[in-house]
Amino acid sequence: MIKTDALIIGAGPTGLFTAHQLKLIGLNCEIVDNLDKIGGQCIELYPDKPIYDIPAIPECTGEELTNNLIKQLKPFNIKFHLSERVEEVKKNNENWEVKTNKGTEFSTPNIIIAGGVGSFEPRKFSPKECEKFENKSIFYSIKDKTVFKGKTVSIFGGGDSALDWAIELSKDSKVNLIHRRDEFRGAQSTVDQMNELVKSNKINLFTKYQLKSVNGKDNLASIDIEHDNKEVKNLKSDYVLGFFGLIMQLGPIANWGLNIDKKTINVDTEKFETNQKGIYAVGDICTYPGKLKLILSGFHEGALAARACFKLARPNEKYRFEFTTSSKSIKDRLGIKE
Amino acid sequence: MPKITYIEHNGKSHTIEIANGLSVMEGAVQNNIPGIDADCGGSMACATCHVYVKEEWFNKLPKKEEGEDDMLDMAFEPKTNSRLSCQLMVSDQLDGLVVNLPEKQV
């Protein structure tokens, strides 16, 4: 069991700056995020899109903002638990006990939820019977590509993941690539490469088709795909891969006894505490009268929640407000030598 | 004010007056219409304000801008008449618009 002064759920900009604020006032913290990388929505949804409303930064992309926040955290050695989702939160005396889907356990007086709109999960196929084959013949990510060797693989999607895997698997497998429209959102060079493979019959391309149903008893046998004009085609398939991108789902947070309203968590505006003592919510996931879903609001909320954490993490000490410009102890924490 | 009709997947219909300049998504959210999530708040960074627009209206709407179809690729059961309601700005021309909501957004 990992003991920490505060556990942050979510490694987006708000979670990162909250970690900075906690470390600055002398508290330790660790961060859990379901994504395999740091940055949250900034890195997953708009890494290349410019942002114009970060104070004192006239223009930066989601990726640049993330990199700068990581740089700002550099003096502090913060442990990230990526590709892990918090599943359980339970009260044990004064502390919260937290467990992730990978079995990592934490004991902490403070949990700060900086979870955006929830955790990113793959968009799945809508036909119900797909669930039966999930992780057996239907996948939304690839861990071991050797299983596809010599097999027929039907790949759905129009982005880079779908195209990259169609190209890669076409070397050793029979590949069908199915997309709901003629245009692909993947990189042009990848689209060109895919089109070459279609010309040389290495990839069978079906556009304006979507998955209608999957057939098979224990193992997947074939799939039916339907054209916009309702025409249906049956494709023999051993495996089906869906790459529709990631969607955000609130997930287990809904089960922690928090006061949730339309996917957001009610908090006070002094500590950004929820209806549960020691659980705070900051950034897009919190709501209060006047809430603005801006990154800068998340920074403010995180700074205040961090101060509130101090009370529960150091019950016998008194928090003293200090400026980074003048505080010796803050400079020590930042590793600045004068 | 223009009237917009939202029809939930279960058939329940809501006709609401929405001020010009708001998006069809904002109109739904402000009036608590179930079935429009709008997770990203209208920045065309998710696909959870997805609606279907009947053909006669679909062709009258301003065309999709770059990026909208990319997001619709990620939507739940996109069709040829799918739009993101955050990209549909309410104006007098849209008075009487009917949008159908998908079974779910996520």
Interface residues (C-beta under 8 A of the other chain):
Chain A: Q41 L45 Y46 K49 V117 R123 S126 G157 G158 G159 H179 R180 R181 E183 R185 Q210 D228 F244 G245 L246 I247 M248 Q249 K263 K293
Chain B: D37 D39 C40 G41 S43 A45 C46 A47 T48 D69 D70 D73 M74 F76 E77 P78 K79 T80 V106
